[in-house]
Structure formats: C-alpha cells, structure tokens
Amino acid sequence: MLFTVLLSTTRCAAEPPVVYVIDPARSELVVQLFKAGVGSALAHDHVVRATDYRGRIRGTPAVPSTATVVVDVQSAALRADEPAVRRKYGLPALPSDADRNEIQRTMESASQLDVAHHPTMHFVSTRIEQRAETEFVVAGELTIRDVTRQVTFPVVVERSDRIMHGRGSLRFTQSGFGYQPYSAFFGAVRNQDEVVLHFDIVATQPP
C-alpha cells in the first residue's frame, strides 16, 4: 500500500503542468449591484459585464491544489446595464439609453472605478482546495483601483477533453477597494456596498 501511494505521488510530481487559456467568447464575468436607501423605489439594480479580459489556469490535473488562476480585466471595457444582460438577470429595462449612458459615465468616474487611473483589475489565486469531485474552494487576491484584498469563493469545475468549465460567484464590498457606492440625494438613492461577481468561465488548452 505504501509503495502504491509513493508511486502515485511520484507520477503526479512528474506529470507536466497543463495550461488552459480562458476564452472570453465563451465566458462571462458580470457584477450585480443592488439598490438601497429610502428612495430605492426610484432607483435600479444594475449589472456590469466585462468585455475585455484575459486569463489562464495552470496546474497538474491530477493534483488540483497545485493549480493557479490568473485573470486580468480592462476597467474601461466594462459595460453597464446592457439590455440583454439585464434580461438575463431578471431586471426590467432602463427607461432610456440616456440613463444607461449616465450610469456608464458615473461608473467610470474618479469617485467610482476611476478607469483613467486604474485601467486594470487583477485576480491571482493563492490556494485551491478540492471539496468534492467537481467542487472546489478558491482563495486569492483581488485587485481593484490598485487596492488588493483577499477573497474566497466556491467553484464548480467540469473538465472534458481539452476544455475546463468553471462557474460560481463571490461577494465583496466596494468600500473595501477604496471607493464608496454610488449615492445621490443625500443618500436617499444609493447602491448597497456589497456586490456579487458572477463568473462562468470556459478555458481551453492551446493546440
């Protein structure tokens, strides 16, 4: 028995790492924001989709704990409240394109994401634990506006042939990254501090 374990461990150690590259055309990163305040009846929940990002997963398939995940998102390419994305998340349409454009400008402004000075959001995993055959817990460092925070979240992973599919969500606060949620009319209309990042990632091995 001991010999079998040692042999298996040796084979895993000798197995070369595999790289999967995230395919943005088949993946989705969406942040959901929620309204709050006494005037919330006049406000809206929002969804923000990443349209320009790159990432990779590198590790030995037989030993998931050795894997690392790296993702970079271009802040200026985030898109707020696209009609199709709002429908997907069960949100009503916004009153006008002008409203959506104003929300986009506010999101990009210096008081919010400040995309002019902080063009990239970054995530790198620091630990991956397997809880079940397809269930994992990922810990890592998330950087927004050049502020880095530790995050931990569950992921469901399915692998077939040369494709890896991971999906899940994580929660974080905007104030934790150095900016306050949008607020107007002395706080009567505002967004909740906590947001939810939904991810559905498809990554493939390069030929």
C-alpha positions in Angstrom: 0.0 0.0 0.0 2.8 2.4 0.9 4.6 1.6 -2.3 1.4 2.3 -4.3 0.9 5.7 -2.7 4.6 6.7 -3.2 4.4 5.5 -6.8 1.2 7.6 -7.4 2.8 10.6 -5.8 5.9 10.3 -7.9 3.8 10.0 -11.1 1.8 13.1 -10.2 5.0 15.1 -9.4 6.5 14.0 -12.8 3.4 14.9 -14.7 4.0 18.2 -16.5 1.7 21.1 -15.8 -1.1 21.9 -18.2 -2.2 25.4 -19.2 -5.8 26.3 -20.1 -6.4 29.7 -21.6 -9.7 31.5 -20.9 -11.9 32.0 -23.9 -13.8 35.3 -23.5 -16.1 34.5 -26.4 -17.5 31.5 -24.4 -17.2 33.0 -20.9 -18.9 35.7 -18.9 -18.0 37.9 -15.9 -20.9 40.0 -14.6 -21.1 42.1 -11.4 -24.5 42.7 -9.9 -25.2 45.8 -7.9 -28.3 46.3 -5.7 -30.3 49.5 -4.9 -30.8 50.7 -1.3 -31.9 53.8 0.6 -35.3 55.3 1.4 -35.7 56.3 -2.3 -34.9 52.8 -3.7 -38.3 52.7 -5.4 -36.9 55.4 -7.8 -33.6 53.6 -8.2 -32.4 50.5 -10.2 -30.4 47.4 -9.6 -27.5 47.2 -12.1 -25.4 44.7 -13.9 -21.9 45.3 -15.3 -20.3 43.0 -17.8 -16.6 42.7 -18.6 -16.0 42.7 -22.3 -12.1 42.7 -22.4 -10.2 40.2 -20.2 -7.5 37.6 -20.3 -6.7 34.7 -18.1 -5.2 31.3 -17.7 -5.3 28.3 -15.4 -2.1 26.4 -14.9 -1.5 23.2 -13.0 -1.4 19.4 -12.8 -4.8 17.9 -13.4 -4.2 15.0 -11.0 -3.3 17.5 -8.2 -5.8 20.4 -8.3 -4.2 22.1 -5.3 -1.1 22.9 -7.5 -3.2 25.0 -9.9 -3.0 28.7 -10.2 -5.6 31.0 -11.8 -4.8 34.5 -13.2 -7.3 36.9 -14.7 -6.8 40.5 -15.9 -9.9 42.7 -16.7 -9.7 46.0 -18.5 -11.7 48.5 -16.5 -12.5 50.8 -19.4 -14.2 47.9 -21.2 -16.8 47.3 -18.5 -20.3 47.8 -19.8 -23.2 48.8 -17.6 -26.8 47.7 -17.9 -26.7 46.2 -21.4 -30.4 45.3 -22.2 -29.6 41.6 -22.9 -27.7 41.2 -19.6 -30.4 42.9 -17.6 -32.9 40.5 -19.1 -30.7 37.5 -18.3 -30.6 38.5 -14.6 -34.3 39.2 -14.4 -34.1 43.0 -14.3 -36.5 45.4 -16.0 -35.3 47.6 -18.9 -34.0 51.0 -18.0 -36.2 53.9 -19.0 -33.8 55.2 -21.7 -30.4 54.9 -23.4 -29.6 58.3 -21.8 -30.0 56.8 -18.3 -27.7 53.9 -19.3 -25.1 56.3 -20.6 -25.2 58.3 -17.4 -24.7 55.2 -15.3 -21.8 54.2 -17.5 -20.1 57.7 -17.0 -20.7 57.5 -13.3 -19.2 54.0 -13.0 -16.1 55.2 -14.9 -15.7 58.4 -12.9 -12.9 59.3 -10.4 -15.3 58.8 -7.5 -16.1 55.2 -8.6 -13.8 52.9 -10.6 -11.6 55.8 -11.9 -10.8 53.9 -15.0 -8.5 56.6 -16.3 -6.0 56.0 -13.4 -6.8 52.3 -12.7 -7.1 50.6 -16.1 -6.8 47.0 -14.9 -8.4 44.7 -12.4 -6.5 41.7 -11.4 -7.1 38.3 -9.7 -4.5 35.7 -8.8 -5.3 32.5 -6.8 -3.2 31.7 -3.8 -4.9 28.4 -2.7 -7.2 25.8 -4.2 -8.9 23.1 -2.2 -11.0 20.3 -3.6 -14.1 19.5 -1.6 -15.8 17.0 -3.9 -15.3 15.6 -7.3 -16.4 18.8 -9.1 -16.4 21.3 -6.2 -13.5 23.5 -5.2 -12.8 26.4 -2.9 -10.5 29.1 -4.4 -8.7 31.7 -2.3 -6.8 34.5 -3.9 -6.0 38.2 -4.2 -8.4 40.5 -6.0 -7.1 44.0 -7.0 -9.4 46.9 -7.9 -8.3 50.5 -8.1 -4.8 49.2 -7.1 -6.2 48.0 -3.8 -5.7 44.3 -3.1 -8.0 42.2 -0.9 -8.2 38.5 0.0 -11.3 36.7 -1.3 -12.5 33.1 -1.0 -15.3 31.5 -3.1 -16.7 28.2 -4.2 -16.3 27.0 -7.8 -17.9 24.1 -9.7 -15.5 22.7 -12.3 -16.1 20.3 -15.1 -13.4 19.1 -17.4 -13.6 17.2 -20.7 -11.0 16.6 -23.3 -9.1 19.9 -23.6 -11.8 22.1 -22.1 -12.3 23.3 -18.5 -15.6 24.9 -17.4 -15.8 26.7 -14.1 -18.7 28.7 -12.6 -19.6 30.3 -9.4 -19.9 33.7 -7.6 -18.2 35.8 -5.0 -19.2 38.8 -2.9 -17.2 41.8 -2.0 -17.7 45.4 -0.8 -16.9 48.4 -2.9 -15.6 50.3 0.1 -13.1 47.6 0.7 -11.4 48.7 -2.5 -11.2 52.4 -1.7 -14.4 53.8 -3.1 -17.9 54.4 -1.8 -21.1 53.0 -3.5 -23.0 55.5 -5.7 -25.2 57.8 -3.7 -27.5 60.7 -4.5 -30.0 63.0 -2.9 -28.1 62.8 0.4 -28.1 59.0 0.4 -31.9 58.6 -0.3 -30.9 56.9 -3.5 -27.9 54.7 -3.4 -26.3 51.3 -4.1 -25.6 48.7 -1.5 -21.9 48.4 -0.6 -21.8 44.6 -1.2 -21.9 43.4 -4.8 -21.9 39.9 -6.4 -19.5 38.9 -9.1 -20.9 36.0 -11.2 -18.5 34.1 -13.4 -18.9 31.4 -16.0 -15.5 30.6 -17.4 -14.6 28.3 -20.3 -10.9 27.7 -20.8 -9.2 25.5 -23.4 -5.7 24.1 -23.9 -3.9 25.8 -26.8 -3.2 23.5 -29.7 
